[in-house]
Amino acid sequence: MREGATPLQARRHGVVMSWDKTHGFIRPLDFGSQKFVFTHRSQLHGCRALKPGTRVAFYMGVSPINGRPEAVNVSVTEEQHD
């Protein structure tokens, strides 16, 4: 977990919607209050990047930089195959 990020709730599941070199967006499967959540490469466990369509598990946290919600402790649950 990035220093300062604080988990807010139980583990959630989602699908990667987009990924750039260092960050991306995840659509939570439960369609909670967040339609999309941001995550940074420093929050990934077991990989360095994500592909759109990949299913992931994560916790919601708060960015220590800007105070906005972000996905923390992100891990792949199902790879997207080309």
C-alpha positions in Angstrom: 0.0 0.0 0.0 1.3 3.4 -0.9 2.5 5.3 2.2 -0.4 7.3 3.6 -3.1 5.5 1.7 -5.8 4.2 4.0 -8.2 1.3 3.3 -11.8 2.3 3.8 -13.8 -0.9 3.4 -13.9 -4.6 2.5 -12.2 -6.0 -0.5 -14.0 -5.3 -3.8 -13.8 -6.7 -7.3 -13.7 -4.9 -10.6 -12.6 -4.8 -14.2 -9.8 -2.7 -15.6 -11.2 -0.2 -18.0 -8.0 1.5 -19.1 -4.3 1.5 -18.3 -1.5 3.8 -19.1 2.2 3.3 -18.2 1.7 4.2 -14.6 -2.0 4.4 -13.8 -5.4 3.3 -14.8 -9.1 3.1 -14.0 -11.1 0.2 -12.6 -14.9 -0.3 -12.8 -16.2 -1.8 -9.6 -18.4 -4.9 -10.3 -20.8 -3.9 -7.5 -21.4 -0.4 -9.1 -21.1 1.3 -5.7 -20.8 5.0 -5.3 -17.7 5.1 -7.5 -18.3 4.5 -11.2 -14.6 4.4 -11.9 -11.7 4.4 -9.5 -8.1 5.4 -10.1 -5.1 3.3 -9.2 -1.4 3.8 -9.6 1.3 1.2 -10.5 2.7 1.4 -6.9 -0.6 -0.2 -5.7 -0.2 -3.4 -7.9 0.7 -6.7 -6.4 2.3 -9.4 -8.5 2.4 -7.4 -11.8 3.7 -4.1 -13.2 0.8 -3.3 -15.5 -2.8 -4.2 -16.2 -4.7 -4.9 -19.4 -8.2 -3.6 -20.1 -10.7 -6.3 -19.3 -8.6 -7.9 -16.6 -10.6 -8.7 -13.4 -9.0 -7.5 -10.2 -9.5 -7.4 -6.5 -8.8 -4.2 -4.5 -9.6 -2.1 -1.5 -10.8 1.5 -1.7 -8.5 4.0 -0.1 -7.8 7.7 0.0 -4.9 9.2 -1.9 -2.4 10.9 0.4 -1.6 13.3 -2.4 -5.0 14.7 -3.3 -7.5 13.1 -0.9 -9.5 11.5 -3.6 -10.7 7.9 -3.6 -8.3 5.3 -5.2 -7.9 1.6 -5.5 -5.2 0.2 -3.2 -3.6 -3.3 -2.9 -4.8 -4.2 -6.4 -4.3 -7.8 -7.4 -5.2 -9.7 -10.6 -8.0 -12.4 -10.2 -8.4 -13.2 -13.8 -6.2 -12.3 -16.8 -7.6 -10.9 -20.0 -6.3 -12.9 -22.9 -5.9 -11.4 -26.4 
